[in-house]
Amino acid sequence: MGEPFVSICAVAYNHAPYIRECLNGFLKQKTDFPFEILIHDDASTDGTGDIIREYAKKYPDIIRPVLETENQYSKGITNISGAFNFPRARGKYIALSDCDDYWCDPEKLRIQTDYMESHPDCMMTVHCAKTVNENGEFINRNLMRPYPHDCLLTSEELVDKAGSFPFASMLLRAEIVKTLPDYYVRCPVGDRPLELMAAAKGYAFYFDRPMSVYRFNGAGSWTNGMMSGDYKKKQNEYAKKMREMYESFDRETGGQFRREAVSASHRVFYLTQVNLRNWNVIYDRKYWKFYQELPGREKFFCMFEHRLPHIYQGVQGLYHKMKKPGR
């Protein structure tokens, strides 16, 4: 097949219900260039590794797995692709995905690489995604649609942006990940520092075309993990680590994007306080910019819970009761 033009870097952990759909989405890509699938399974306990072995045996020239026997995330390696996938990537471009999500457009890689081949200053391309819940039902069309049209994002806009890109939408130049800065290694999430690394070198382009599917709160997801245990502690720790990441990015770039980095750090703090329903912060005038960025639905529920807490709790209780199995 020759050297791969694109290296698809995927990470899996207890994704047995979803892994086939994910791998099939990769394999269905219609390209005139070879690509490789670098997949890392972090010692799953639900049979995910067995499914990956099955696919790797069937497509040995494409799928190159790493199947751990000990969980690396629990050892403090939070950005798995940076540790285990990027170093062995051979492609000119890096495509990313978690294995609970999947690609739904067979033209995805062609569309993104065509743009980047004709625009050498573009460091990353992204797109919107459809969204499904844990049952595979499509929900909330705009949850992973940060912009309503195709658009170019300057470095400054990429650093300080309100919306989120689906992780499975990201395709970037491999040169960006050849040397990983300290703020990437220490960050609790893998997507945001990659966006900053791209911003430090050039601009990004967004396609308003849903070429992947984002699974909201699925088993084994980062969101699901954040919801368990001491939620308040996790949210505050997340805000602290993200602030440290932006400070490190600011140092790495010599203050070139300081205003944007500070704003982005404040936004992360604000959103964690929204999650924690810290009303003093949510309605503080100094955070008015970030309040205005909240979706209308989020503003409504914040207002409802803040002004009518007893009624809100009653409605919430009824909703959860109706969701119980058998109803």
C-alpha positions as CSV (number, residue, x, y, z in Angstrom):
1,M,0.0,0.0,0.0
2,G,3.0,2.3,0.4
3,E,3.5,4.9,3.2
4,P,0.3,6.1,4.7
5,F,-0.8,9.7,3.9
6,V,-3.0,9.9,7.0
7,S,-2.5,8.3,10.4
8,I,-5.8,7.8,12.2
9,C,-5.1,7.8,15.9
10,A,-7.9,6.3,18.0
11,V,-8.1,5.5,21.7
12,A,-10.4,2.9,23.3
13,Y,-11.4,1.9,26.8
14,N,-14.4,-0.3,27.5
15,H,-16.0,0.6,24.1
16,A,-17.1,-2.9,23.1
17,P,-20.7,-1.7,22.3
18,Y,-19.3,0.9,19.9
19,I,-15.9,-0.2,18.6
20,R,-17.2,-2.0,15.5
21,E,-19.1,1.1,14.3
22,C,-16.0,3.2,14.9
23,L,-13.6,0.9,13.0
24,N,-16.1,0.5,10.2
25,G,-16.3,4.3,9.8
26,F,-12.5,4.4,9.4
27,L,-12.4,1.6,6.9
28,K,-15.2,3.0,4.7
29,Q,-13.3,6.1,3.9
30,K,-13.1,6.7,0.1
31,T,-9.6,7.9,-0.7
32,D,-7.0,7.7,-3.4
33,F,-4.3,7.5,-0.8
34,P,-3.3,4.9,1.8
35,F,-4.0,5.5,5.5
36,E,-3.2,3.6,8.7
37,I,-5.3,3.1,11.8
38,L,-3.3,3.3,15.0
39,I,-5.5,2.2,17.9
40,H,-4.6,2.0,21.5
41,D,-6.8,0.0,24.0
42,D,-6.1,0.9,27.6
43,A,-6.6,-2.6,29.1
44,S,-10.4,-2.7,28.6
45,T,-12.3,-5.3,30.6
46,D,-15.3,-5.7,28.4
47,G,-13.9,-7.5,25.4
48,T,-12.9,-4.3,23.4
49,G,-9.4,-5.8,22.9
50,D,-10.8,-9.0,21.4
51,I,-12.8,-7.0,18.8
52,I,-9.7,-5.0,17.9
53,R,-7.7,-8.2,17.5
54,E,-10.4,-9.5,15.1
55,Y,-10.2,-6.4,12.9
56,A,-6.4,-6.2,13.0
57,K,-6.2,-9.8,11.8
58,K,-8.6,-9.0,8.9
59,Y,-6.8,-5.8,8.0
60,P,-3.2,-6.3,9.0
61,D,-1.8,-3.7,6.5
62,I,-4.1,-1.0,7.9
63,I,-4.8,-1.5,11.6
64,R,-1.8,-1.4,14.0
65,P,-3.1,-1.9,17.5
66,V,-1.5,-1.5,21.0
67,L,-3.4,-3.6,23.5
68,E,-2.4,-2.8,27.1
69,T,-2.5,-5.4,29.9
70,E,-2.3,-2.6,32.5
71,N,-4.4,0.6,32.4
72,Q,-2.1,3.5,31.6
73,Y,-4.5,6.3,32.4
74,S,-4.6,5.2,36.0
75,K,-0.8,5.6,36.0
76,G,-1.1,9.3,35.2
77,I,-0.8,9.1,31.4
78,T,-3.8,11.2,30.5
79,N,-3.1,11.9,26.9
80,I,-2.9,8.4,25.4
81,S,-2.5,9.4,21.8
82,G,0.5,11.6,22.6
83,A,2.2,8.7,24.5
84,F,1.4,5.7,22.3
85,N,0.0,6.8,18.9
86,F,1.7,10.0,17.7
87,P,5.3,8.6,18.1
88,R,4.5,5.7,15.6
89,A,2.4,7.8,13.1
90,R,3.9,7.8,9.6
91,G,1.3,10.0,7.8
92,K,1.6,13.6,6.7
93,Y,-1.7,14.2,8.5
94,I,-3.1,13.0,11.9
95,A,-6.8,12.3,12.2
96,L,-8.3,11.7,15.7
97,S,-11.1,9.9,17.3
98,D,-12.3,8.3,20.5
99,C,-13.8,4.8,19.9
100,D,-17.2,5.6,21.3
101,D,-17.7,8.1,18.4
102,Y,-17.6,7.2,14.7
103,W,-17.3,8.7,11.3
104,C,-20.5,8.8,9.2
105,D,-19.2,10.4,6.0
106,P,-17.0,8.3,3.7
107,E,-15.7,11.5,2.1
108,K,-14.4,13.0,5.4
109,L,-10.7,12.3,4.9
110,R,-10.7,13.4,1.3
111,I,-12.5,16.6,2.0
112,Q,-10.2,17.6,4.9
113,T,-6.9,16.7,3.2
114,D,-7.9,18.3,-0.1
115,Y,-8.4,21.6,1.7
116,M,-5.2,21.4,3.7
117,E,-3.1,20.4,0.6
118,S,-4.3,23.5,-1.2
119,H,-3.9,25.7,1.9
120,P,-0.4,25.1,3.4
121,D,-0.9,27.7,6.1
122,C,-3.9,25.8,7.5
123,M,-2.7,23.7,10.4
124,M,-6.0,22.0,11.3
125,T,-9.5,21.3,9.9
126,V,-12.5,20.4,11.9
127,H,-16.3,20.0,11.3
128,C,-19.6,19.6,13.1
129,A,-21.0,16.3,14.2
130,K,-24.3,14.6,14.7
131,T,-25.1,13.7,18.3
132,V,-26.5,10.5,19.8
133,N,-27.2,9.5,23.4
134,E,-26.1,6.3,25.1
135,N,-28.9,4.4,23.3
136,G,-27.8,5.6,19.8
137,E,-30.8,8.0,19.4
138,F,-30.0,11.3,17.6
139,I,-30.4,14.3,19.9
140,N,-29.7,18.1,20.0
141,R,-28.6,19.0,16.4
142,N,-26.6,22.0,17.6
143,L,-24.7,20.4,20.5
144,M,-21.6,19.9,18.3
145,R,-22.2,22.6,15.8
146,P,-20.1,25.6,16.9
147,Y,-20.7,27.7,13.8
148,P,-23.6,27.8,11.3
149,H,-21.5,27.9,8.2
150,D,-18.0,27.1,6.8
151,C,-15.5,29.5,8.2
152,L,-11.8,30.2,8.7
153,L,-10.6,30.6,12.3
154,T,-7.6,32.8,12.9
155,S,-5.0,31.8,15.6
156,E,-6.6,34.2,18.0
157,E,-10.1,32.9,17.4
158,L,-8.9,29.3,17.8
159,V,-7.4,30.1,21.2
160,D,-10.4,32.0,22.5
161,K,-13.5,30.3,21.2
162,A,-16.8,29.5,22.9
163,G,-17.8,26.4,21.0
164,S,-16.4,22.9,21.1
165,F,-15.1,20.9,18.2
166,P,-15.9,17.2,18.1
167,F,-12.7,15.3,18.8
168,A,-13.4,12.9,16.0
169,S,-13.5,15.9,13.6
170,M,-9.9,17.0,14.1
171,L,-7.4,16.5,11.3
172,L,-4.0,18.3,11.7
173,R,-0.6,18.3,10.2
174,A,1.7,15.7,11.7
175,E,4.5,18.2,12.2
176,I,2.4,19.8,15.0
177,V,2.7,16.7,17.2
178,K,6.3,15.7,16.5
179,T,7.3,17.6,19.6
180,L,4.7,17.8,22.4
181,P,4.9,20.8,24.7
182,D,4.6,20.5,28.5
183,Y,1.1,21.9,28.5
184,Y,-0.1,19.1,26.2
185,V,1.4,16.4,28.5
186,R,-0.1,17.8,31.6
187,C,-3.5,18.7,30.3
188,P,-6.5,16.6,31.5
189,V,-8.0,16.5,28.0
190,G,-6.4,15.8,24.7
191,D,-8.3,18.0,22.3
192,R,-7.8,21.5,23.7
193,P,-4.0,21.5,23.7
194,L,-3.9,20.2,20.2
195,E,-6.0,23.2,19.1
196,L,-3.6,25.5,20.9
197,M,-0.6,23.8,19.2
198,A,-2.2,24.4,15.8
199,A,-3.0,28.0,16.7
200,A,0.6,28.7,17.5
201,K,1.6,27.7,13.9
202,G,-1.3,28.9,11.8
203,Y,-5.0,29.0,11.3
204,A,-7.8,26.4,11.2
205,F,-10.8,25.8,8.9
206,Y,-14.3,24.6,10.0
207,F,-16.6,22.7,7.7
208,D,-20.3,23.0,8.6
209,R,-20.9,19.4,7.5
210,P,-21.6,16.6,10.0
211,M,-19.0,14.0,9.1
212,S,-18.9,12.2,12.4
213,V,-21.2,11.2,15.3
214,Y,-20.5,12.3,18.8
215,R,-21.8,9.9,21.5
216,F,-22.9,12.1,24.5
217,N,-22.2,10.6,27.9
218,G,-21.5,7.1,26.6
219,A,-20.0,4.3,28.6
220,G,-16.2,4.8,29.0
221,S,-16.4,8.5,27.9
222,W,-14.6,11.3,29.6
223,T,-17.9,13.0,30.4
224,N,-19.2,9.9,32.0
225,G,-16.1,9.6,34.1
226,M,-16.4,13.2,35.3
227,M,-20.0,12.6,36.5
228,S,-18.9,9.9,38.9
229,G,-17.4,10.4,42.4
230,D,-16.9,13.8,43.9
231,Y,-18.3,15.9,41.1
232,K,-17.5,19.3,42.7
233,K,-13.9,18.3,43.4
234,K,-13.4,17.1,39.8
235,Q,-14.9,20.3,38.3
236,N,-12.6,22.5,40.5
237,E,-9.6,20.4,39.7
238,Y,-10.4,20.5,36.0
239,A,-10.6,24.3,36.1
240,K,-7.3,24.5,37.9
241,K,-5.5,22.2,35.5
242,M,-6.9,24.0,32.5
243,R,-5.8,27.4,33.9
244,E,-2.3,26.0,34.3
245,M,-2.4,24.7,30.7
246,Y,-3.3,28.2,29.4
247,E,-0.5,29.8,31.5
248,S,2.0,27.3,30.1
249,F,0.8,27.9,26.6
250,D,1.2,31.7,27.2
251,R,4.8,31.1,28.3
252,E,5.5,28.8,25.3
253,T,4.3,31.4,22.8
254,G,6.0,34.4,24.5
255,G,2.7,36.1,25.4
256,Q,1.7,36.3,21.7
257,F,-1.9,35.2,22.6
258,R,-2.0,36.3,26.2
259,R,-5.3,38.2,26.0
260,E,-7.0,35.2,24.3
261,A,-5.5,32.7,26.7
262,V,-6.6,34.6,29.8
263,S,-10.1,34.9,28.4
264,A,-10.2,31.2,27.5
265,S,-9.1,30.3,31.0
266,H,-11.8,32.4,32.6
267,R,-14.4,30.8,30.3
268,V,-13.4,27.3,31.5
269,F,-13.7,28.4,35.1
270,Y,-17.1,30.0,34.4
271,L,-18.4,26.9,32.7
272,T,-17.4,24.7,35.7
273,Q,-19.3,27.0,38.0
274,V,-22.3,26.7,35.7
275,N,-22.0,23.0,36.1
276,L,-21.8,23.4,39.9
277,R,-24.7,25.9,39.9
278,N,-22.6,28.5,41.7
279,W,-25.1,31.4,41.3
280,N,-22.7,34.0,42.6
281,V,-20.4,33.4,39.7
282,I,-23.1,32.6,37.1
283,Y,-24.8,36.0,37.5
284,D,-21.7,38.0,38.3
285,R,-21.5,40.9,35.8
286,K,-17.8,40.5,35.2
287,Y,-18.6,37.1,33.6
288,W,-21.4,38.6,31.5
289,K,-19.6,37.8,28.2
290,F,-19.6,34.1,29.1
291,Y,-23.2,34.1,30.3
292,Q,-24.2,35.5,26.9
293,E,-22.4,32.6,25.2
294,L,-24.5,30.0,27.0
295,P,-27.1,28.2,24.9
296,G,-30.7,29.5,25.5
297,R,-31.7,26.1,26.9
298,E,-28.9,26.3,29.6
299,K,-29.9,29.9,30.5
300,F,-33.5,28.8,30.9
301,F,-32.7,25.9,33.2
302,C,-30.3,28.1,35.3
303,M,-33.0,30.7,35.7
304,F,-35.6,28.1,36.5
305,E,-33.5,26.3,39.1
306,H,-32.2,29.6,40.7
307,R,-35.6,31.3,41.0
308,L,-37.9,28.3,41.6
309,P,-35.6,25.7,43.2
310,H,-38.4,23.6,44.9
311,I,-40.5,23.4,41.7
312,Y,-37.3,22.6,39.7
313,Q,-36.4,19.7,42.0
314,G,-39.9,18.3,41.8
315,V,-39.8,18.4,38.0
316,Q,-36.4,16.8,38.0
317,G,-37.6,14.0,40.3
318,L,-40.6,13.3,38.1
319,Y,-38.3,13.2,35.0
320,H,-35.9,10.7,36.5
321,K,-38.8,8.6,37.8
322,M,-40.3,8.4,34.3
323,K,-36.9,7.4,32.9
324,K,-36.7,4.3,35.1
325,P,-36.8,1.0,33.2
326,G,-40.3,-0.4,32.7
327,R,-41.9,2.9,32.3
